[in-house]
């Protein structure tokens, strides 16, 4: 079984913002997998699928970004998911828009939603798929930048990145992290 969590903020005000790219990837995966309707469970919208020859739970925490870890911990405990079967999808200011980066573990990189997940999981040894929304503006403008919608000219780029990230997540489910990193990190950097 795999648990894929797309980070974001709840509510229509945040739906199209840079910070909600993780939610959008989870929604694309649910669409592809023919997942059953989203249901509220453990402070998250949850959809389940068996499309990939195993159970896959997709989740969008309904807490605000900085409290996402609480929901992730509840979901992991309920489905008895080990850290190696968890993939967290999130926005990343340090990566240019349109690029993605999958890692098997690592620090929070200054992302407060990921920091919350790390705190509640208890370590950094779980996969994360970062979707580039940068380049980042000056540090004092980061909060406003990630809570703003994409510019009109960025829309096609981010739509393509969401599809690419969903492809990478599917590869992670089916072939594991090494294959997914080899295929998608290199292609994203080209």
PyMOL commands that set and color helices and strands:
alter all, ss='L'
color gray80, all
select helices_A, chain A and resi 12-14+18-33+65-79+83-85+112-121+139-146+152-175+177-189
alter helices_A, ss='H'
color red, helices_A
select strands_A, chain A and resi 2-6+39-41+44-49+56-61+86-96+100-103+127-134
alter strands_A, ss='S'
color yellow, strands_A
deselect
rebuild
show_as cartoon
